[in-house]
Structures are given as C-alpha cells and as structure tokens.
Amino acid sequence: MTTPTRPDPGLPLLHAGKVREVYDAGGGHLLLVASDRISAFDVVMAEPVPDKGRVLTAMSAFWFDQLADVVGNHLVSTSLDDLPEPARSPGLAGRVMLCRRAEMLPIECIVRGYLVGSAWREYRQTGTVHGSPAPTGLREADRLPEPWFTPSTKAQEGHDVNVSFDDAVDLVGAELADRAREVSLELYRRAAEWSSARGILLADTKFELGLVDGELVVADELVTPDSSRFWPAEQWSPGATPPSFDKEPLRRWLAELDWDKQPPPPTLPPDVVSATRERYVEAYERLSGRSLADWPGAAPADA
C-alpha cells in the first residue's frame, strides 16, 4: 500500500508534510502545494480525497482576502501564470500558493470559542485550559465566555504541546506575544462572525504567524477544515461534540475498525472518500458563497 503521489512542480523541495509540500520558488518566495492526501490519527491514508488540496487552497485564499484588513499575509498569487516556468503544470492548477518567505513564530496561535478537543480533556482532568484556571461547571462543547488565546509549541515530531501565555512570552518575547494574541483573537472574531451568519460555528482554529521584513503576517493556511473545527449550528448542543465539516466521515469509519492506528492504514471504501470530499466542499461553498467547480482544476459539480 502506497501513499498518494506528491505533485511535483520541479523546484527545490524544502519541506514535505502530511498534506503540503513547500518549495523554494526563488527571489525570497516559497511555493506551497496542497495535495489531496488526508491523514487520521497521524497516519496518511493511501487513498486521496479528490479536490481536497484545492478546497484548502481556495478557502485560504478567500480568508486571506476577507481578513486582509486585520493583518497582512504572505500570499502573492494562486495563479499558475505567476509561478516559475517549471511549476506551471496543469495538474497543479488550484492547489498552489506563491508566498513571501516568512520567519515563522515558534508557536501555534490557537483560538478557542468552544471547549472541545485537548482543551476539554485537560479541563475535565484539572479544571484548567493550557495551564490556566477556567470557570467551573463547563460542559463539553460549551461556548466559552469569550474566545481564548491558547498557544502551543510546534513539535518537529509527534504532537504539539499546549502551553500557557507566559510560556509563549518566554519563546517569542512579551511584545510579539501580545501582538500575536491580539491579531489571533481579532482574526477569530471576524471569521466566527462571518461563519455564524452562514449557519456554521467556528469552534476553534489555529493560526500560523510569522515576520516578513519585520512585519507580522498570517501565513500557511487560514481557517480551513484542516486547521479549524467547523460545526453545523443547528447540530450544536453543549454536552457533546457535534459532527464537523472536515474528516468526520473518515474518523467515524476508522473508529469502528479493529485498527491499531499505526501504518499501514486500512483501505478506504469509495463512499467514505466521497462523503469526506462532500464535507470539505460544502464548508468552502457555504462560507465563501462560491462554487468549487469555478476554482482552477476542480472537478465539475456533477463529477
């Protein structure tokens, strides 16, 4: 069993992740290529989810534009025409971002509007969130009194580690930590407000911030199903985590198997792949008001 083939733009490869590759595009620029690979339990599945990389790229481009007045970003172009000649392959259409090279902060800037995931697990055990005291009596998936900035470290291997704001100050300095918190909270507030008006709750999201010529910018991906938890508003009720607009069909199917969560992964049935694609596409189309079929390289709506 093999993992899906990585798209190759013919440029020097700098980093290969579970979903994206980062290439040196020259002139102080990077090329980010989003594949259709999908992972669960830190294992990359053998079967790709068609158009997933294009959804991530289209959604990031939408939010970079939508939130540009909050903070600058690293995106230069998503058009093949603006790429170095070797990278203009039609197979890469719609899944590339030409970006300014940024000096990335060594923290993940997570903002939570609801108590879920690792924050809920910690709260249940200790009554704290990222080491800080939290109000008593909260339930799973409760809306928080106000959005919380809850940073984590960036692990080279394994899982990121949740840290306190004071720890973030130790890592990046007080001034930069304060600015990162301010920007992250405003990005979340604006994105959550926009999403709520379209029947989707933004439970939490992760921002990647960095410096370009000394200016703080948001980079990598922005408010996508891979970096965020989106919930259908009509299915939210405190006390249990609602289904989400991401790899929920995949996770649910895998959870029913007798699989040890180690490679190799099980073979995904076509209906699970299709259902997962539909979740990603619906999230993009509901939030942006656009059709994925109009995005470069995407399959027609009836495909």
N, C-alpha and C positions, 0 to 999 in steps of 0.2 A: 504494500500500500504506500503510495507516494502523496506528498502534499502538492497542492496546485502549483503549476509553473509560475514563477515570478515574471512579470512583464519586464522587458529589458530595453531601456532607452539608449543603450550604447554609450553611457557616461560612466566615470569612475564611481563605483559603489562605496558609500561611506558608512552606511548602517542598514542592516536588514532586520526588520521587526516581524512580529506575527502577522501584521496586516500591511504595513507600509515599508517601502524602501526609500532611502534618502541618497541622492546622487549629487556630486559636485557638478554644477552647471557653469562654473567659471564666472569671473567678474564679481565675486562676492555673493553669488546666488546659489541656492540649492534647488534641486528638483525633487519634490515629494510625489511618489507614485503609490496610489492606493489600490491594492489588489482586491480580488473577490474572496480571499481567504477568510475563514471565520474560525475563531477558537472558542473553546469552552473548557472550564477547569484547567486553564493554562495549556491546553493541548490543541494544536491546529488540526482541524478536520481535513480529511482527504478530499472531500467534495467542496468546490467553491459555491458561493451563493451568487448567482448571476446579478450583475449590476450593483452589488454591494459597495464596491470601491467607488463607483460613480455616485451613488447616494451620499457617501461620506464626503466626497469632493464637492458635489453640488450644494449640500447642506452647509458645509463650512464656508463656501463662497457666499452663500446667501447671508449667513450670520456676520461674516466679516464686513459685508456691505451694510447690513442692518444696524450694526453696533459700532460703526466707524467713528461716531462722534463721542463715544465713551473713551476709547483708547485706540491708538494706531495698531496696525497689524503688519505681518510680514509678507502678505500675499502681493505678488506682482501681476500674475496672469494665470488663467487656466486654459489658455488657447495654445494649441499646437504651433500656431504660426509664430509665437513668441519664443519658442524653445530653440536650443541649438539644433542644427540640422540633423544629427544622428537620432534625436529624440522625437522626431515628427512622424512616428509610426501611427497609422490609423488605429491600430489596436490599443493605443494609449489614450485615444480621444476620451475626454470626460473624466479621466482619473488622475490627471496631473495638476500639480500646483507649482509654479515657478515662484520662489520666495527669496526674500532677502535673508542672508545668513545672520542669525541672531546668537548672542551669547545667552544661553538659556539659564534661568534660575535653577538652583539645585533642589527646588521644592515643587510639589504638585499643589496647585491652588484650588482646593476643593471648596465648593459652597453647597451647603445643605439647607433645603427648605422644609424637609420632612425627615423624621427619624427612621432610618432604614439602613440595611446593609451592615457594614462593620461598625457604624456608629450605634446602631440598635443593639448589636451583640455586646459591645462594650458597656453601654448604658444598663443593659439587663444585669450584667455581672457586677458593675462597680458604681453605677449611678453617675458616671462621668462620660463625656464625649471628648475624645482626643486629650484625655487627661484633665479636662476642666469640668468643674461641677455643673450639673444640669438640673433643671426643675424636676421635682419628684412627680410621680404619677403619670408619666408619659407612656403612651402605648406605641406598639409597632405601627409605623406609617403615619403617626401623628404629625400634623402640621406644627412646625416649631414656632415659638412666639415671634421670632424674627429669623431671617436667614443667618446661618452661622458660617464663618470662615474657618475651615478645619484643614490645615495643610497636612501634607505627608512628605516623606522623603522619596527620592527616586532610587529605587533599587536596581542595580545592574543585573542582579539575578534574583529570582524569587519574587516575593510580594513587596510592594511599597509598605512603609511603616508609618502609621498615623503619629503625628507629633503635635505638641502644643504650639501656640503662637510664640511663646517665649523661645521655644526651640528653633522656630523659623527665624526669629530675630538673631539667634546665635549663628545661623547659617548664612544669612544674607545682609544682616545689619538692620538697625531699627528703622531708618528712613525708607529703605527699599521694602522691608516687610510691611510697613504701614501703607505704602503706596500700592503694593500688591494686594493687600486686603481691601483697600478702598476700591480699586479697579474691579477686583473679582466680585465684590458684593454688588456693585452697580451693573456689571455685565449680567449677573444672575438675575437681579431685579428686573431689568429690561427684558431679558429673554423669557423669564417666567411670566411676566405680564402679557407679552405677545402670545405665548403658548396658551395661557389660560383663556384668552379671548377666542381661541380656536379649539377649545374643548380638551386641551392636553395640559396636564400638570407636569412641571419640571421639578421632579423630586430632588435631584441633586445633579451637579455637573462638575467637571474637572477642567481647569484652565491651565494652559502652558504659557508662562510669561517669560520674556527674555528682553535683552537690550540690543537695540540697533543704533549705532552711533550715539550711545548713551541714553537713548530714549526707550522707555518701557513700552513694549508692544505685546499683543497676544499672538501666539504662534501655534504651529502644528494644526490640529483640528479644533473646531469650535462648535459646541452644543450639538453634537451628533449623537445618534443612538449608541455609538461605541464609547463615548466619553460622558454620557448622561443617562439618567433614568427618566423616561417619559411614561406617564400613566394616563390612560383614558379617564377624564374627570368623572364620568358617570359611573366608573367602576371603583372609585376610591372610597374607602371606608376605614377609619382608624381601627387597628386591631389585627390587621393582616396586610401583607404587601400585595397590591393589585398586579395584574399582568402588565407587562411593559412593551413599548414599541422597539424591541431590539431582537435579541436572540432567544426570547422567551420560548417559542416553539421548540427550538433546539435543546435548550436546557431541560424543558419538561420531558421531552422524549428520552434524553440521556439519563435523567434521574430515575426512570423506570427500568433501566437496564441493570444487569449484574456486571458492571464495568468498574474497574479499579481506578479510573480517572488517570491512567497512565497510557503513554503511547504503546502500541498503535491504537487510534480511535476506532470505534465501530463504523461500519459503512452506513451513511445516512440514506434513508429512503427518499425518493423524489418528493413525496408530499411534505416532508419536514423541510427540505430545501426550499420548496415553493412557498410554504407558509412563512418561513423566515424572511424570504425576499419580500413577500407582501407586507410584512410588518415594517421593514425598512422603507419601502417605497411609500407606504401610507403616511409614515411620520414625516417624510420630506414633503409630500404633496399637501398634507393638511397644514403644515407650518409655513411653507413658502407660498402656498396658493398657486403653485406651478405644476406642470406635468413633467414627470421624469422623462417621458418619451421625447420631450423637446430638448433634453440635455444631450450634448455631443456623445455619440457612441452608444446610447442606451437603447435597449430593445423596445420595439413598438409596444403600445399599451396592451394589445391583444396577443402578445407573444407568449 
